Amino acid sequence: MKNPNDGFLRGRIRSLKFAFKGLWILMSTEDSIKAQLFFALIATILGFVFDISEMEWAVQCLAIGLVLVAEAANSAIEEVADFIHPEFHIKIGLIKDIAAGAPTFAALISLIIAGIIYVPKITLLL
């Protein structure tokens, strides 16, 4: 909630504090984020091993970010849905299933990007 006594700079600093708090909550409580961070670490290590280009790094970082943002949005939607209707409800289930589709799309796109970057490099080794 916005504090009317905060100036512009103080308001931005408070916003950053909340953003980093949310980041910490995601990383410490959400198994899906932990799993995606593990895959991001593997992709980063592979990037160094295969000495990918600057453009490949940029695309890989965007893919990693896309997946993490989609996972975070999915987690937030699930939290809201559970808060609004804690018991099972067919509509809440549908909403949660649709929300889960977002990180699935993102993960599939990131796998395609990984294939574009790494399959030619692995093929050269074989």
Sequence and secondary structure as in RCSB ss.txt:
>XXXX:A:sequence
MKNPNDGFLRGRIRSLKFAFKGLWILMSTEDSIKAQLFFALIATILGFVFDISEMEWAVQCLAIGLVLVAEAANS
AIEEVADFIHPEFHIKIGLIKDIAAGAPTFAALISLIIAGIIYVPKITLLL
>XXXX:A:secstr
   TT  HHHHHHHHHHHHHHHHHHHHHH HHHHHHHHHHHHHHHHHHHTT  HHHHHHHHHHHHHHHHHHHHHH
HHHHHHHHH  S  HHHHHHHHHHHHHHHHHHHHHHHHHHHHHHHHHHHH 
